Amino acid sequence: MKAISIKIDKILVYYDAPEICLASDAIGTKYICILCDEKKGDLKYLSVSISNDRLYLFYKNKCELREIFKSPEMGMWYTFIASTISTEGYFELEMIEAIDENWLPDEGFVFEPYEITNEELARDTIKINKPLFDFDISQNGKTHKVSAEALAAMLSALQKTIKYGYRKAISEFKQEKRQLLDYISNYLVDVVAFQPGSLDVRLVSDSQSDLFGNSYIQYAFERLDQFLTPDIDDENDVIEVLRNQRGHLLTSYKQLLQIAYTNDIEIKYTWILPNMKTNKQKIINRIYAGKMLEIMNKRKELGIEEITITGYVMQADVDSKKWRMISEIENKEYIGESVDVSLSGIVLETQKYEFVCEEKTEESIVSEVEKNKYILKSLKMI
């Protein structure tokens, strides 16, 4: 049998010397190693190969270290001596047929995993003076892996949900304030880190908080939280919440739920601002996602985004069913079409109208630039 050489990747427990280590060989097989004996100042380690699944259970306090070494998955034990390290940093393993009972770890020993605490989140958000959003993902009950396609889709859907949550929140403000707040940096987030030992994605707001630790992206986070406030078993309660979130926001959140449900992904997210003493945390699991999707699919009209435009019609073509309008409030040009509403008889340029339109958003895959399409649903003279 070809000799196996391993290299230490991480020291998990260190006292006077490394007590528990993780290592890997040339083909990526993982090994867990424990200090089992010390003779004449030389350190001897016991090692067994370990799968990602078993390592995850160990990280989560669901598997004792003693059991890992007493019943190795591949049924093989190895040892190595610390002083035999090569110049490249490798240890050559020696396979053994049996182990000394005294080498085994004490019963009840479990690994204390590293978790981000509320105090650490509060410290980090104050340090950079920006809101933080931690997005913890587990697929099929495993936190150490998720498909790249699902992860990319989820982050995209999350960013859209934050964007439309922010826009939905500021749409309730007066026009002057809304114009001051409608900047892309107020709702953009960046991925800055993956926390150790999991798929815990750290997101940070693109914009700085003010001197008092306030940030406008809080509007979006609170909108996201609102989806999880109703009793999921009370359909009327859920629909009432969905009515307040209707349109693009609901559609993007539905995409997030669909990805989670299809891929059996559980999401735990946590967010905090520099001026908050405690974080806000919510969990989206497959049961919740399935029930919410069932209700959303029955009320598809809630996914329609409607906007009202007040202003003067500059062009109305009855044959092509195209129209062009200048909004009086925003001084912005809107171009749209009419499917069921007649444009005949519209007075151009001098008569004020109110158009109620369905807004459809299309995004270029290459440039990621949004293009809005407006379909006239009703109109009236003002």
Helices and strands as residue ranges (DSSP letters): E 5-14, E 18-24, E 30-39, E 42-49, H 52-59, H 65-70, E 77-81, G 82-84, E 90-92, E 94-96, G 101-103, H 118-128, E 132-139, H 148-170, H 175-181, G 184-186, E 189-195, E 200-205, H 218-226, H 235-244, H 248-262, E 265-272, E 280-284, H 286-298, G 300-303, E 305-317, E 322-327, E 333-338, E 352-363, E 370-381
